[in-house]
Amino acid sequence: MRTRNSLIRLALTTTAAGVLALGAPAVALAAVTGPASGSQSPATSADVSTEPSQSQWKQLDHIATTHSALGVADSGTVLRLAAGTTAAEKTKVQELLPTGTRTTVRTSQFSKDALSRIQKTVTARAWNSDADKYGVATSYDATTDKVSVYTDAPASVTNSLRSAYPGAVDVRQARLEPQQSRFADAQPFWAGSALIGTEGTSAYKCTAGFAVKQRSTGHLYLTTAGHCYSNLTHVYSRGQNDGFGNWVGQVTRRNQNIDTELMSGNTAKPYDSFMFTGGVAGSGATMFVHGTELPDIGTKVCVSGSVSFNHCGHPISDTSYSVCYSGGINCIKGGKGFLYDRGGTNWPNYDNGEITQGGDSGAPIYTTDDTESGAWIVGGHSGLIWKAGGPCHCSTPHMVGVNIAAITQDLGVDVLTR
């Protein structure tokens, strides 16, 4: 059963915002309207629209700047003048256009001041009480003569923006990614999915899980797998080049019956409720942690490890799993684990996707919503078990997770959310 609120408030992947500089011509897409149906003649090489050459682009840019155009299409087919431009000025601009570019001069619905006001309002994110939880960027689109708004916010948040500017804004779903990464996290650590390790080039490396708060004291911790480090170990962020960076915390609590340990920081807020979700090393994609969800058979989950990175579509196949790894010290006892299998698109097997790798231990296992902007923690990654065939032609991998309910109940914590 999910612990999502009935009124779902989704999360930001980033708070990045881009604002178009109005002192220079905007660049946008545009399309050419062809002849009316029935009147089109066979195309010749002269009829085919081609993009301007570099020298022609310089001419168009100079014309746009000199005559205070709002934008020039990136195909060169439209040059958009501000509202209120006189017919004589429009004709003059048309006559200045370089030959061979098939550029059309059109007038916008916006004045420069009106366009500036809209863009500033959009990026201020005051048009909805939840708008500042999401990323947003804007640009002027010469094709539609609208302000394009790129955001990861759902329709429930952006509808008020559409209502405020009918016919003036075009809201588009987007994922905005800053360039910090899971290999260079810093305090307050964005918690989930960062590569962590101890000092030394041969140090054992794992993955940070998610931030939790002690119910009795409010103290913040960061989870990872219990087999990663011993008590009081100092843990650092790690780079792909095996170097170690910022101090993440010290292991102060361990429960080896659920293969989970907690790191403690040295500030009031050492960790935050975000996790890295990039599918490649260089991605700074993140996701906000919204809540928790109990593992159910058939539920497809994602996992974001620091070695195999983010991958999804893994169906849960067992929700009452116990395991003790070699040595018998680190275990998941009492059926407090679950198995999730290699995901893919080959229904009903779902066995042709990614699997976790060494160093992914501790990674957050989660589900998300349709907008992929909020995460619900299902558990923490523990390891792999290989089954099928015997004795043992072990060819089928099953990934092992610790049930989030076991982590929160046995350790007396709640997952940190926003």
N, C-alpha and C positions, 0 to 999 in steps of 0.2 A: 504494500500500500504506500502510495506516495505521501510525502509530508509537504507537498506544495500548497501554498495558500490558494484559496479559491479565487482571489484577485491576484493574478500572476503579474508580477512586476519583473520584467526581464532586465538583463545586465549589459554593461558595456564591454566590448572587446578592447576598446581603447577610447580615450578622450581626445584623440587628435582631431583638430578642426582646421580645414583649409579655407582661406578667404581669398577671393579673386581680387587682385590689385586693380583698381579702376583707373589708375593713372596710365595704364598701358592697355592696348587692345586685348580683349579676351579672345581665347581660342576655343572654338567649339565645332561640333560636327554639323554638317548640313547636307541636304540631298537635293538633287535636281529633279524638277517636275518635268516629265516627258510629254510628248504630244498627246492630244486627246485620242481615245480609242477610235480606230477607224481611219485616222488621218496620218498615221505613222508611215513613213517611207522607209525602204531598206537602209540599214545603217551603212555608212561609209567610214573610212578611217578618219575623215575630217569631222564626222559627227560624234565620235567617241570622246567623252570628256576625260581629260587627263589632268592630274594635279599640276600646279604651277611649278616651274623650275625654281632653283634657288634664287636666281636674279629676279624672277617675277615675284617670289615671296617677299623679297626685300622691298620691291616697289609697293606691293599691297600693304605691307606693314607700315611703310612711310605714309601712304595715303590715309590709312586708318588712324595713325597717330596725329597727323596734321589736321584731320577733319573730325577728331574726337569720336571715332566710331566705337560702338560698344563691343563689337566682335567681328572676327573674320573666321569663317568656317575652315576647319583643317583640310578640307578638300579644295578650298579656294573658290567655291561656287557661290558663296554669299558673303557680302560685306554689310553689316547691320549698323545703320545710323541711329542716333538717339531720337526719341520722340520729340516732335516739335521742329525737326529739321525742315527747312523750306524746300519747295520743289526745285527752286533754282540751285540750291546747294546740292541736292541729290543729283541733279543733272550734271553739275560740274564734276562731282565725284565719279559718276559713271564715265564721263569723257576722259578722265585721268587713268582709268584702269588699263593695265597692260594687255595688249592684244593676245588672243589665244588662250586666255584663262577661263573664258565663259563665266565670269563672275557677275552676279546680279546684285544690285544695290537695293536694299530694302530698309524700311523704317521700323524701328522697334516700338513696342507698346510702352517701353520704359524710358524715362529720362535718366541721366547719369545719377542724379540724386536719389530717385526712386529705387533704382537698382541697388545702389549702395545701402539704402535703408533696409531693404529686404534681406540682403546678404548679412548685414550686421545683426539683424534680428534673429535670423536662422542660427548663426554661429554663437549667439549669446545664449541659446537654448533656454529661453524663458517662456516659450510658447506652450509648454506643458510642464506640469509639476515633476514629471519623471524624465524630462528631456535630457537633463544633465547627467543621466546615468549611461548615456549612449554616445558613441562617436558620431561626428557629422562633418561633412565637407560640402562646399558649394562651388559652382562655376556657372557661367552664363552660357547657354546653349543657343547658338545662332540658328540652328535648324528649327527649333520650336519657338524661339523667342521667349524662353522661360528660364527661370533659375533652376538649375539641376541641383537637387539636394541628395547627397549620398549619405546613407546612415544605416546602422544596424538596428534601429528602433522599430518596434512592431507598429502595425496600423493603428492600434489603440492609442498610441502616443502621437503619431504623425497626422492623424485625422484633423486635429485642431490646427495644424499648420496649413493643411490644404484648405480648410474652411476660412482661415484668416486671409489667404491669398488665392482666391479662386481664379484659375486660368493663368496664374503667374508662376507657380512652382510645379516642378515635376519631381516627385519623391521616388527615389530608386534605392533598392536594397543594396548594401555594399558591406564589405568587411575591411575595416581600416586597421592596418598593422604598423605599429611603431617598430623601431629596429633594435630595441633591447631584446635579449634572448635568454633562453633557459641556461646558457653557459656563462652569463655575466650578471646574475641577479644581485640586487643590493637591497639594503634595509630601507623601508619595511619590505621584506622578501615577499614576492608574489606567490610564494608558497609552492603550489602544485607544479610538478614536472621538471623542476630545475635539477641539474646534475650536481650532486653533492659528494663529498669524500673527506677523508682525513688528510693530514699533511704527508708529504712524500710522494714520489713518482709511482710507487707500487701500492699506494693506498687503495683500500677497497672502496669502490664507488657504488652509489645507489641513487635513487630518485626521491626527491622531496615529495611528500604526499599532499596534504591540505592542512590549513590552519584550524585549530580547535581551541575552545575556551573552557577552562575548568569551571564547572557549575558553582562550586562552593566559594571560589576566590576570584573568578573572572580572569585568571592568569592565562595568557596565550601560549600555545605550544604549536609545534610543527611536527606532523607525523612522518614516519618512514617505516620500513619493515624492521621487525624486531631482531632479525638475524644480521643486520647490517653492522651495528657497532655495539660495543660494550658500554656499561654505565659510566657516565662522566666523560665520555669521549667528546673532544671538540671537533665540530664538523664545519667544513668550509664549502663555498661554491667552487665548482671545478670547471675548467675550460676544456675544449676539445683537444687542445695541445697538451693535456695532462697537467697543466699548471693549476695551482689552487689560488683562489682569490679571497673574497669577503668572508668573514666569519659568520656562519649561519646560526650557530647555537651549540649548546652542550646537551648531550643525552642525559636526562635527569629522571625519566620514568620509563620502565619497560614492563611489558606483559608478554612473556614467552609462551603463554598458552593461547595467545591470539596473534603471535608473530608481529607485534606492533610495539614501537617505542616512540617516545616523545622528546623533542628537542626544545630547550628553553632559551630564549634570547635575553638580552641585557637592557632592553628599553621597554617603555610602556606599551608600545605597539610594534613589536619586531616583525610581525607577519600580517599579511593581508589576504582577503578572500578572493584572490585571482589565481589562475593557473595558466601555464603556457600550453597552447594547443596546436602549435605549428607542426606540419607534417614533414618539414625539412629542417636542417640544422640552422639555416640563416633566418628562419621566420621568427618574428616577434609576436605572432598571433596569440591572443590571450582570451580567456573566458572567465566571466564572473561566476562565483559559486553561489547558487540561489538557495539550495536546500539539500535534502537527502531523499533517497528512494531505496526501498528494500529490494533485494534481488528476487526475481521471480523467474521460473522456468520459461524459456523462450524470449525473454527480454533481451534486446540487442544493446550491448554496451560499447562504450569507447574506453580506451586506455591511453594515457599520454606519458610515455616513458622517456627518459633522457637518452636512450640508446636507439630504440626502434621508433621513437617519436610518436606522434598522435595517429591512431588508427581506430576504426569503428566497425560496426556491423557484427560484433561477436555475440552469438546467442548463449545465454546462460543455460547450462544443461544439468546442473545439480546444485541445490540450494542448502544442502545439509552435509557438508563435506568436512572430514577431519584428516589431518596429515601431520606426521612428525618427520622432519628432514634428517639426513644422516647425522648421527651423533645423538639424536633424540632430545636435544635441548630446546630447539626452537620448533614449536608446533602450532597447529590450529586445532584445538580440541573441542569436544562437545558439539560437533556439527556446526561450528560457527564460521566455516568457510563455504565457498561456492566455487564451482567450475564454470568457466566461460571458454568457448571454443573458437577456433580459427574462423573468422568471419569472411563472408564473400557474397557473391551473387548467384551461386549455383544451388538454388533451392532444390530439394530440402536439406542438402548436406551442409551448406555454408562452411566449406572447409578449404577454400582456396585463397584466403586473405593473409594478412600479416600475423605474426606471433611475436610475443615479447622476447627480449634478449637479455643476456647477463648485464646487470647495471640498471635494469628497469624496476628492480625490487623497490617497493614503497610507492610506486606511481599511483595516482588517483584513477579509479575506475568510475565511470559516470555515464549518465544519460543526458540528453539535451532536448531542446524543443525544436520546433520547425524552423525557427530563425537562427538556430545555432549561436545564440548569444548568452544563454544561461545554462549552467551545469548543475545537475543533481547527483551528489556523491553516492555511489552504490557500495564502495568499499576501497580497500587498499590492495595493490598487487603484491603477491607473496612469492610465487614461483611457477614452475611448470611440472606437470606430470605427463609422462609418455606412456600410452597404453596401446593395446591391440597386438595380437600375435603372441606367441610364446614358444619357448621360453627365452628371453623376452625379445621378440622382434618388434621392439617398441617403435612404432612409426606414426602414431596419432597423438599430437600434442594437445593437452588441455591446460589452459591457464588457470591459476589458482588465486582466488581473492579472499580477503577477510571481510565478512559481512559488516556493513557500517553500523548496524545495531549492536554488534559485539564490541566494536571500538568505543562507541559512545556510552554504552551501559557499563561495560567492565572497567573503563577508565574514568567514568564520571565526567565526561566532557560533552560539549555540543559543537557541531561543525560551525565555523565562523562564516557567516553569510552577510549579504547586503540586501 
